Amino acid sequence: MPRVLVVDDDPMVCVAIEVCLRRKGFEVTIADGGEAGMRALDSADFDVMLIDVFMPHMRGFESIRMFSERKPDVPVIAMSGYAFANSERAPDFLRMTIELGAACCLRKPFTPDALLATVNQCIDKPTESARISK
């Protein structure tokens, strides 16, 4: 049974991801924020990590970099719904996470199918080139 660590400060996002993945046979650990995610990494092994890019107490991309450095063999899927409204020159935060170690990215809100496809891709082919799913 593949083990997934979900690190997000939004309980609704965590519940939705947990329900979706458990129904497909994944073992899911939820961490409410970056510090809890780091503690979970110290106490268990995971096959993939889903990490929210913007959480309290971790500035910007710090969480992606830290999780990637702590467990470099475990693929990180960066998640974010953050966007600048009406800005043509808005930075693409998810693309930036690839440079910091993320294997794949998910733009919130995402569908259950996109979630499952991305998680399975990272578990099946963790060294495949990074990609962003919507």
Residue pairs with C-beta under 8 A, 6 or more apart in sequence:
1 25
1 26
1 27
2 25
2 26
2 27
2 47
2 48
2 119
2 123
3 26
3 27
3 28
3 29
3 44
3 45
3 46
3 47
4 21
4 26
4 27
4 28
4 29
4 46
4 47
4 48
4 49
4 50
4 119
5 29
5 31
5 37
5 40
5 41
5 44
5 46
5 48
5 49
5 50
6 14
6 17
6 18
6 28
6 29
6 30
6 31
6 49
6 50
7 31
7 33
7 34
7 36
7 37
7 40
7 49
7 50
7 51
7 52
7 55
7 63
7 67
8 14
8 17
8 30
8 32
8 50
8 51
8 52
8 55
8 79
9 32
9 33
9 52
9 55
9 56
10 52
11 32
13 52
13 79
13 108
14 30
14 32
17 28
17 50
17 115
18 28
18 30
20 112
20 115
20 116
21 28
21 115
21 116
21 119
22 28
24 116
26 119
29 40
29 44
29 46
31 37
31 39
31 40
33 55
33 56
33 57
33 58
34 55
34 57
34 58
34 62
34 63
34 66
35 57
37 49
37 51
37 63
37 67
38 66
38 67
38 70
40 46
41 49
41 67
41 70
41 71
46 71
46 74
47 74
47 123
48 74
48 75
48 76
48 77
48 119
48 122
48 123
48 126
49 67
49 71
49 74
49 75
49 76
49 77
50 76
50 77
50 79
50 106
50 119
51 63
51 64
51 67
51 76
51 77
51 78
51 79
51 102
52 63
52 79
52 80
53 60
53 61
53 63
53 64
53 78
53 79
53 80
53 82
53 93
53 94
53 97
54 60
54 80
54 82
54 93
55 63
58 66
61 93
61 96
61 97
61 100
64 76
64 78
64 97
64 100
64 101
64 102
65 100
65 101
67 76
67 101
68 76
68 100
68 101
68 102
69 101
72 101
73 126
75 103
75 104
75 122
75 123
75 126
76 97
76 101
76 102
76 103
77 102
77 103
77 104
77 105
77 106
77 118
77 119
77 122
78 94
78 97
78 98
78 102
78 104
78 105
78 106
79 105
79 106
79 107
79 108
79 110
80 93
80 94
80 97
80 105
80 107
80 108
81 107
81 108
81 109
82 93
83 90
84 90
84 91
94 102
94 105
94 106
94 107
94 132
95 105
95 132
97 105
98 105
98 130
102 130
103 122
103 126
103 128
103 130
104 118
104 121
104 122
104 130
104 131
104 132
104 133
105 130
105 131
105 132
105 133
106 114
106 115
106 118
106 132
106 133
106 134
107 132
107 133
107 134
110 118
110 133
110 134
114 133
114 134
117 133
118 133
121 128
121 131
